[in-house]
Amino acid sequence: MFRKNLGVWIGLAITINGFVFLSIQNFRSVHPETDVHSTKYLESARHFSEILLKTEESIGEFSLHISFEKDKETLVSDLEGIEKNLKSLRSALFESHSKEEPTIKKLDQKISTFYANTEQLKERISSSKDLKKEITFLLKSDFFSELSVFRQSKSEILKELLRTAETASVIPVGIENHFWITIVEYAGISTLLISVLWWFNRFSHKTILNLEREFLRMRTAVDNVTTNIMMADRNFDIVYMNKAIREMFGKAETDIKKQLLNFNLTNLVGTNIDTFHKNPAHQRGLLNQLTGAFRSSISIGGRDFNLIANPITDVKGNKLGIVVEWSDVTEQNKIAEQRKIENEELTRVKVALDNVTTNIMMADRNLDIVYMNKSIRSMFHIAETDIRKQFSNFNPSSLIGTNIDTFHKNPSYQRGLLNKFTDTFRSSINIGGRQFNLIANPIIDEAGDRLGSVVEWSDVTEQNKIAEQRKIENEELVRVKVALDNTSTNIMIADNEFNIRYMNKAVVEMFQIGEADIKNNSLISILKP
C-alpha cells in the first residue's frame, strides 16, 4: 500500500516541511516582496499534472497493445503519442522554471533520455520485418528500463512544483506580518497538488488494472469455449488459437500432414493462413473485402472443415484482423453421405412398393400405420362403402397415423400376437361383409431391434364367393355322380372331341362282360350305326 502511494507520502512530507519552514521564516524575518502571483503557479501545477496523466495513459495504452502483439502501425502511433506528451511535459516545465536551474536541468535530461529511447524504439518497430519474432527483444529495449526511471522522477517533478508554489505564495507585505495568510495559501496549493497526485495514482492504477482484468476475462472465456477459434492479424498471420481448436488440430494432424507435409500444431501461431488454401490470392481477395460473416469450406488431407470468418475492427472501424471459427465436419459429412445413399435406396424401395400390385401397409412398433402403397389405397377405396357398414368413421384418405387396432374385433389379442411374432403370420378378417387375408412380417434392423411390421392385404371377397359357388357345384356334381354310379342304365359321357370323360358302374360291367368280343372289333366300328 505504501509503495503504491509513494508519491502521496512524499507530497505530505514536503507539505509538512513547508509549514515548518514558513513558520520559522515568518517569525525570523520579513517576507521579501515578489511580483509572482500564486494563482499563476496554481494553474501551472494543474496543467502540468494533466500532462503527466496523459503521458501515463499513453504509456499504459502502448504497454497493453504490445502485450496483445498489435500491428506495427498501432504501436508506432502509440509511441508518437508518448513523444507528443513528453514534448508538452518539457514545455510546461519551462513555462514556470528557468532552464538554468540545476533541478530543472536534471529533470529535463531524464525526460529527454526517455524521449530518445521512445524514438529509438519507434524506429526499430517501423523497420522490423517480422514483428512477431522480434517482440521479445523489443520488450528488453532501453525504453522499458528508462520508463521506470521516468516514473520515479515524477516525484521529483512534483516536489519541484511544490517548492515553486511555496515561493510563489509569498505576497508583498512590507514590514507587516502576514503569517496566517501565507499559511492558508500554501495549504491550499499543497492540498491541490496532493489531491491531484493521489487522484492520478489511483486513476492510472485502476485503469490499467481494469484493462488487465478485462483482457484476462476475455482470454479465459475464449480459451474455454467449445467453439474452435483462431485469430489472425491484418496480414493474416495467426496470432491466437484457443484450446478447442488446438485439440481439433491435434486429432486431425496425421490426416492434414498427408497434404501439408510441414504442418506442425506447435508452430502454427505466427504462420500465415495462406498455408491452408489452394488458391491463397483468391482467398486473400475475399478476406480483404470482408465486412461481415463469410462462410467457406475446405478439404485438407481427407478432412472436411467448415469456416466462418468475421472481421475484427477497432472503435474507428479500422480493420485489425479476422477471427475464424473452424468446424471439423468430416464425420458429419460421412454420416450425411451415408444417409443420402440410404435415402436414395429408400426412395427406390418406396417407388417400387408404390407401383407393385400387392396391397402393402406398414406400421411402426406401436402398430400405427406409417405407409400404404397405391394398390392398397385403391383396394380400400373400392371397399370403402362395405367397410363403413361396420366402421362408420372409416376414411381411406386419413388412415396414415391411425392404429391397426381399428380393423380388429379383439385388438388386445391381435397386439399380443403381433408383438411376439418373429416370422410370417397369416390371418383373415371380415369387415362389413368383405373378407381380407393378411400376411404380416416383422421389420427388424441389423441390431435385431423391432422397428415395426409390414402387412400384405388381399381382398378375397370375390374369390371366396367363387370358391363357395364352386364348392356348391362340386357338391352337386358329387351327388349326380353318385346317382349315375348306382343306376342300372349303362351311361358313358364324352366331351366335344369324343374323348370319354365318364362311365358309370353299369357300363363298366357291361364292357367287362363283352371285353373279349370287343377286342376282336374296333370300339369305334361297334359304336357306328
C-alpha positions in Angstrom: 0.0 0.0 0.0 2.8 2.4 0.9 4.7 1.7 -2.3 1.6 2.2 -4.5 1.0 5.6 -2.9 4.7 6.7 -2.5 4.0 10.0 -4.3 1.3 10.9 -1.9 3.5 10.2 1.1 6.3 12.3 -0.4 3.8 15.1 -1.1 2.7 15.0 2.6 6.2 15.2 3.8 7.0 18.1 1.6 3.9 19.9 2.8 4.8 19.4 6.5 8.3 20.6 5.9 6.9 23.6 4.1 4.7 24.5 7.0 7.6 24.3 9.4 9.8 26.4 7.0 7.2 29.1 6.6 6.7 29.3 10.4 10.4 29.8 11.1 10.8 32.3 8.3 7.8 34.3 9.2 9.0 34.9 12.8 12.6 35.4 11.9 12.4 37.9 9.1 10.2 40.0 6.9 9.0 38.3 3.7 10.5 39.8 0.6 8.2 41.4 -1.9 7.7 39.5 -5.2 5.8 40.0 -8.4 4.9 36.4 -8.9 1.3 35.6 -8.0 0.2 32.2 -6.5 -2.7 31.9 -8.9 -0.4 31.7 -11.8 1.6 28.8 -10.3 -1.6 27.1 -9.1 -2.8 27.0 -12.8 0.7 25.9 -13.9 0.7 23.0 -11.4 -2.8 21.8 -12.5 -1.8 21.9 -16.2 1.4 20.0 -15.5 -0.5 17.3 -13.6 -2.9 16.9 -16.6 0.1 16.4 -18.9 1.6 13.8 -16.6 -1.7 11.9 -16.5 -2.0 11.9 -20.4 1.6 10.8 -20.6 1.0 7.9 -18.2 -2.2 6.9 -20.1 -0.4 6.9 -23.5 2.4 4.7 -21.9 -0.2 2.3 -20.5 -2.0 2.1 -23.8 1.2 1.2 -25.6 2.1 -1.4 -23.0 -1.3 -3.0 -23.4 -1.1 -3.0 -27.2 2.4 -4.5 -27.3 1.4 -7.2 -24.9 -1.5 -8.0 -27.3 1.0 -8.1 -30.2 -0.9 -5.5 -32.1 0.2 -4.5 -35.6 3.2 -2.2 -36.4 1.1 0.8 -37.3 -0.8 0.8 -33.9 2.4 0.5 -31.9 4.1 3.3 -33.9 1.0 5.5 -33.4 1.1 4.9 -29.6 4.8 5.8 -29.4 4.2 9.0 -31.3 1.5 9.9 -28.8 4.0 9.3 -26.0 6.5 11.6 -27.7 3.9 14.3 -28.1 3.1 14.2 -24.4 6.8 14.3 -23.4 7.2 17.4 -25.6 4.2 19.0 -23.8 5.7 18.0 -20.5 9.0 19.8 -21.3 7.2 22.9 -22.5 5.1 23.1 -19.3 8.2 22.6 -17.2 10.0 25.5 -18.9 7.0 27.8 -18.7 7.3 28.2 -15.0 11.0 27.5 -14.4 14.3 28.6 -15.8 16.2 26.2 -17.9 19.4 27.1 -16.0 18.1 25.8 -12.7 20.1 22.6 -11.7 17.0 20.7 -10.7 15.2 21.6 -13.9 18.2 20.6 -16.0 18.3 17.2 -14.2 14.6 16.6 -14.8 14.8 17.8 -18.4 17.7 15.4 -19.0 15.6 12.4 -17.8 12.6 13.5 -20.0 15.0 13.9 -22.9 16.6 10.5 -22.4 13.2 8.8 -22.2 12.1 10.7 -25.3 15.3 9.5 -27.2 14.6 5.8 -26.1 11.0 6.2 -27.3 12.2 7.5 -30.7 14.7 4.6 -30.9 12.0 2.0 -30.1 9.7 3.6 -32.7 12.4 3.3 -35.4 13.1 -0.3 -34.5 9.4 -1.2 -34.8 9.0 0.7 -38.0 11.9 -1.1 -39.7 11.0 -4.5 -38.3 10.4 -7.2 -41.0 8.9 -9.7 -38.6 7.5 -8.0 -35.5 6.2 -11.3 -34.0 9.7 -12.8 -33.9 11.3 -9.6 -32.5 8.8 -8.9 -29.8 10.9 -10.5 -27.1 13.9 -8.3 -28.0 11.7 -5.2 -28.2 10.5 -5.8 -24.6 14.1 -5.8 -23.4 14.9 -2.4 -25.1 16.1 0.6 -23.1 12.6 2.1 -23.4 11.2 -0.1 -20.7 14.2 0.3 -18.3 14.2 4.1 -18.8 10.4 4.0 -18.2 11.0 3.0 -14.6 13.5 5.9 -14.2 11.0 8.3 -15.7 8.2 7.2 -13.4 10.5 7.6 -10.3 11.3 11.1 -11.5 7.6 12.1 -11.3 8.0 12.5 -7.5 10.9 14.9 -8.1 8.9 16.9 -10.6 6.0 17.2 -8.1 8.5 18.2 -5.4 9.8 21.0 -7.6 6.3 22.2 -8.3 5.6 22.4 -4.5 8.8 24.3 -4.0 7.9 26.8 -6.7 4.4 27.1 -5.3 5.9 27.7 -1.8 8.0 30.5 -3.1 5.1 31.9 -5.2 2.8 32.0 -2.1 4.9 34.9 -0.6 3.0 38.1 -1.3 4.0 41.8 -0.8 3.8 42.6 2.9 6.4 45.3 3.5 7.2 45.1 7.2 3.9 43.6 8.3 3.5 40.0 9.4 1.0 38.1 7.2 1.9 34.7 8.5 -1.6 33.2 8.5 -2.4 34.5 5.0 0.7 32.8 3.8 -0.1 29.6 5.6 -3.6 29.4 4.1 -2.3 30.0 0.5 0.4 27.4 1.0 -2.0 24.9 2.4 -4.4 25.4 -0.5 -1.7 24.9 -3.1 -0.3 21.9 -1.2 -3.7 20.3 -0.8 -4.5 20.7 -4.5 -1.2 19.2 -5.6 -1.5 16.2 -3.2 -5.1 15.7 -4.3 -4.1 15.7 -8.0 -1.2 13.3 -7.3 -3.4 11.0 -5.3 -6.1 11.0 -8.0 -3.6 10.5 -10.7 -2.1 7.4 -9.0 -5.5 6.0 -8.1 -6.9 6.6 -11.6 -4.0 5.3 -13.6 -3.6 2.2 -11.4 -7.3 1.5 -11.6 -7.5 2.0 -15.3 -4.6 -0.4 -16.0 -5.9 -2.9 -13.5 -9.4 -2.8 -15.1 -7.9 -3.3 -18.6 -5.8 -6.2 -17.4 -8.8 -7.8 -15.7 -11.0 -7.3 -18.8 -8.3 -8.8 -21.0 -7.9 -11.8 -18.6 -11.7 -12.4 -18.6 -11.9 -12.3 -22.3 -8.9 -14.5 -22.8 -10.2 -17.0 -20.3 -13.6 -17.1 -21.8 -12.3 -17.6 -25.4 -9.8 -20.2 -24.2 -12.6 -22.3 -22.6 -15.4 -22.1 -25.1 -16.1 -25.3 -27.2 -16.0 -23.4 -30.4 -12.8 -23.8 -32.3 -11.4 -20.2 -32.6 -8.4 -18.8 -34.5 -7.4 -15.2 -34.8 -5.1 -13.6 -37.4 -3.8 -10.1 -37.8 -4.4 -7.8 -40.9 -1.6 -9.7 -42.7 -3.4 -13.0 -42.0 -0.7 -14.2 -39.7 -2.1 -16.4 -36.9 -1.8 -14.7 -33.6 -4.1 -16.8 -31.4 -5.7 -20.2 -31.1 -7.9 -21.4 -28.2 -7.8 -24.8 -26.5 -10.7 -26.2 -28.6 -9.0 -25.6 -31.9 -5.7 -26.9 -30.7 -7.4 -30.2 -29.7 -9.2 -30.3 -33.1 -5.9 -29.9 -35.0 -4.2 -32.4 -32.7 -6.7 -35.1 -33.6 -6.6 -34.2 -37.3 -2.8 -33.6 -37.5 -2.0 -37.0 -39.1 -4.5 -36.6 -41.9 -3.6 -32.9 -42.5 0.1 -33.9 -42.9 -0.9 -36.1 -45.9 -1.5 -32.9 -47.8 0.6 -30.3 -45.8 3.8 -32.1 -45.0 5.2 -29.2 -42.9 2.1 -28.9 -40.8 3.0 -28.6 -37.1 0.5 -27.7 -34.4 3.1 -26.3 -32.0 4.3 -23.9 -34.7 1.0 -22.7 -36.1 1.0 -19.3 -34.2 3.0 -16.9 -36.4 2.4 -18.7 -39.7 0.1 -17.4 -42.4 -3.4 -18.8 -43.1 -2.4 -19.0 -46.8 -1.0 -22.4 -45.8 -4.4 -23.9 -45.7 -5.7 -22.7 -49.1 -5.0 -24.0 -52.6 -5.6 -20.5 -54.1 -4.3 -18.0 -51.4 -4.6 -15.0 -53.7 -8.4 -15.6 -54.2 -8.9 -16.2 -50.5 -7.0 -13.0 -49.6 -9.1 -11.0 -52.0 -12.2 -12.2 -50.3 -10.9 -11.6 -46.8 -9.5 -8.1 -47.6 -13.0 -7.0 -48.6 -14.7 -8.7 -45.6 -17.2 -6.6 -43.8 -19.5 -9.3 -42.3 -19.6 -13.0 -41.7 -18.0 -15.1 -44.5 -18.6 -18.8 -44.8 -16.4 -21.3 -46.6 -15.4 -25.0 -46.7 -12.1 -26.6 -47.3 -10.8 -30.1 -47.5 -7.3 -31.0 -46.2 -5.9 -34.5 -46.3 -9.3 -36.1 -46.5 -10.6 -33.9 -43.6 -13.6 -31.6 -44.3 -13.7 -28.2 -42.4 -16.4 -25.5 -42.3 -15.1 -22.0 -41.7 -16.9 -18.8 -40.5 -14.7 -15.7 -40.7 -15.6 -12.3 -39.2 -13.5 -9.1 -39.3 -12.0 -7.6 -36.1 -12.3 -3.8 -36.1 -11.5 -1.0 -33.6 -13.9 1.7 -32.5 -12.9 3.8 -35.5 -13.8 0.9 -37.9 -10.1 0.2 -38.8 -9.5 -3.5 -39.6 -7.2 -5.1 -37.0 -7.5 -8.7 -38.3 -10.0 -11.6 -38.5 -11.4 -14.3 -36.3 -12.2 -17.7 -37.8 -14.4 -20.4 -36.4 -13.4 -23.9 -37.5 -15.6 -27.0 -37.6 -14.3 -30.5 -38.4 -17.3 -31.9 -40.2 -15.6 -35.0 -41.6 -17.7 -37.4 -39.7 -20.9 -35.4 -40.1 -20.3 -35.3 -43.9 -19.7 -39.1 -43.9 -23.0 -39.6 -42.0 -24.8 -37.2 -44.3 -23.4 -39.0 -47.4 -24.5 -42.4 -45.9 -27.9 -41.0 -45.1 -28.1 -39.7 -48.7 -27.3 -43.1 -50.1 -29.8 -44.7 -47.7 -32.5 -42.1 -48.6 -31.9 -42.8 -52.3 -32.3 -46.5 -51.6 -35.4 -45.9 -49.6 -36.8 -43.8 -52.4 -36.2 -46.6 -54.9 -37.8 -49.1 -52.5 -40.8 -46.7 -51.9 -41.2 -46.1 -55.7 -41.1 -49.9 -56.2 -43.6 -50.6 -53.4 -45.8 -47.8 -54.6 -46.1 -49.4 -58.0 -46.4 -53.1 -57.2 -49.9 -54.7 -57.4 -49.6 -56.3 -53.9 -51.5 -54.4 -51.3 -48.9 -53.3 -48.8 -49.3 -51.5 -45.4 -46.5 -50.7 -42.9 -46.9 -49.9 -39.2 -44.4 -48.8 -36.6 -43.7 -50.7 -33.3 -46.8 -49.1 -31.8 -48.8 -50.5 -34.7 -49.6 -47.1 -36.0 -49.9 -47.0 -39.8 -47.0 -45.2 -41.4 -47.2 -46.2 -45.1 -49.7 -47.5 -47.6 -48.9 -48.1 -51.3 -51.1 -47.1 -54.2 -52.5 -50.6 -54.6 -53.9 -50.9 -51.1 -55.3 -47.3 -51.2 -57.2 -48.3 -54.4 -58.4 -51.5 -52.6 -59.7 -49.6 -49.6 -61.4 -47.0 -51.9 -63.2 -49.8 -53.7 -64.2 -51.5 -50.4 -65.0 -48.2 -48.6 -68.8 -48.5 -48.8 -68.8 -52.0 -47.4 -66.3 -51.3 -44.6 -68.3 -48.3 -43.5 -71.2 -50.7 -42.7 -69.1 -51.8 -39.8 -66.8 -48.8 -39.2 -68.8 -45.7 -39.9 -65.8 -43.3 -39.5 -63.6 -45.2 -41.9 -61.8 -42.9 -44.4 -59.1 -44.4 -46.6 -57.6 -40.9 -47.1 -56.8 -40.4 -43.4 -55.6 -43.9 -42.5 -52.0 -42.8 -42.1 -51.3 -42.3 -38.4 -54.3 -44.4 -37.2 -53.8 -47.7 -35.4 -54.4 -51.1 -36.9 -56.5 -52.0 -33.8 -59.2 -50.2 -35.8 -59.6 -53.3 -38.0 -59.8 -55.9 -35.2 -62.7 -57.0 -33.1 -60.3 -58.1 -30.3 -57.3 -55.6 -30.5 -55.5 -56.8 -27.4 -55.4 -60.4 -28.7 -54.1 -59.2 -32.0 -51.5 -57.0 -30.4 -50.3 -59.9 -28.3 -49.7 -61.9 -31.4 -48.0 -59.1 -33.4 -45.8 -58.0 -30.5 -44.3 -61.5 -30.2 -44.2 -62.8 -33.8 -40.8 -63.2 -35.3 -41.7 -64.8 -38.6 -44.6 -64.7 -41.2 -48.0 -64.5 -39.5 -51.2 -65.3 -41.5 -54.7 -64.2 -40.6 -58.1 -63.4 -42.1 -60.7 -60.8 -41.1 -64.2 -59.9 -42.1 -65.2 -56.3 -42.3 -68.6 -55.1 -43.5 -69.2 -58.3 -45.5 -65.7 -58.1 -47.1 -63.2 -60.8 -46.5 -59.5 -60.0 -46.3 -56.5 -62.3 -46.0 -53.5 -60.8 -44.1 -49.8 -61.8 -44.2 -47.7 -60.0 -41.6 -43.9 -59.9 -41.3 -41.8 -58.1 -38.7 -39.4 -55.3 -39.7 -36.1 -55.8 -37.8 -32.9 -53.7 -38.2 -29.4 -55.0 -38.3 -29.1 -54.9 -34.5 -32.2 -57.2 -34.1 -34.4 -54.4 -32.8 -38.1 -54.5 -34.0 -39.0 -51.3 -36.0 -42.5 -52.3 -36.9 -44.3 -54.7 -39.3 -45.4 -54.9 -42.9 -48.8 -56.4 -43.8 -49.9 -57.7 -47.2 -53.7 -57.3 -47.6 -55.8 -59.3 -50.1 -59.5 -58.6 -50.7 -60.7 -62.2 -51.2 -64.4 -61.4 -51.1 -65.0 -62.3 -54.8 -62.6 -65.2 -54.7 -64.4 -66.6 -51.7 -67.7 -66.2 -53.4 -66.4 -68.1 -56.5 -64.9 -70.7 -54.3 -68.2 -71.1 -52.4 -70.1 -71.4 -55.7 -67.6 -74.0 -56.9 -68.0 -75.8 -53.7 -71.7 -75.9 -54.2 -71.4 -77.0 -57.8 -68.9 -79.7 -56.8 -71.2 -81.0 -54.1 -74.0 -81.1 -56.7 -71.7 -82.9 -59.2 -70.8 -85.4 -56.5 -74.4 -86.1 -55.9 -75.1 -86.6 -59.6 -72.1 -88.8 -59.9 -73.2 -91.0 -57.0 -76.6 -91.3 -58.6 -75.2 -92.2 -62.0 -72.8 -94.6 -60.4 -75.6 -96.5 -58.8 -78.1 -96.5 -61.7 -78.5 -99.8 -63.7 -78.5 -97.9 -67.0 -75.2 -98.1 -68.9 -74.1 -94.4 -69.1 -70.9 -93.0 -70.8 -70.1 -89.3 -71.1 -67.7 -87.8 -73.7 -66.6 -84.3 -74.5 -66.9 -82.4 -77.7 -63.8 -84.2 -79.1 -65.4 -87.6 -78.3 -63.0 -88.2 -75.5 -64.6 -90.3 -72.8 -64.8 -88.5 -69.6 -67.1 -90.7 -67.5 -68.5 -94.2 -67.4 -70.8 -95.4 -64.6 -70.5 -98.9 -62.9 -73.2 -100.4 -65.2 -71.4 -99.6 -68.4 -68.1 -100.8 -66.9 -69.6 -104.1 -66.0 -71.1 -104.4 -69.5 -67.8 -103.8 -71.1 -66.1 -106.3 -68.8 -68.6 -108.9 -69.9 -68.2 -108.2 -73.6 -64.5 -107.4 -73.4 -63.4 -110.5 -75.5 -65.8 -109.7 -78.3 -65.0 -106.0 -78.2 -61.2 -106.7 -78.5 -61.9 -108.5 -81.8 -63.6 -105.4 -83.2 -62.8 -101.8 -83.1 -64.9 -99.9 -80.5 -65.4 -97.2 -83.0 -66.8 -99.6 -85.5 -69.2 -101.0 -82.9 -70.4 -97.6 -82.0 -71.0 -96.6 -85.6 -74.6 -97.0 -86.8 
